């Protein structure tokens, strides 16, 4: 999985999540250069509780700090899920 998934995500979402590996690119805000690097897509199915967004933001901040990222994307999408 990757170093961020164990200590950061599992601690906040122990019921489970999926990590997909990929490749991404972005433009550095200062140098304007295109940077290509490995990436991770994390999917978490949440019940829609008030504290979900706060826990997601904690993971984003941890990831930005650990990997020196200028930004981390978070996409929220409502879904009908059956278990």
ABEGO torsion letter per residue (X at the ends): XEAAAAAAAAAABAAEBBBBBBBBBBBBAAAGBBBBBBBBBBBBBBAGBAAAAAAAAAAAAAAAAAAGBABBBBBBBBBBBBX
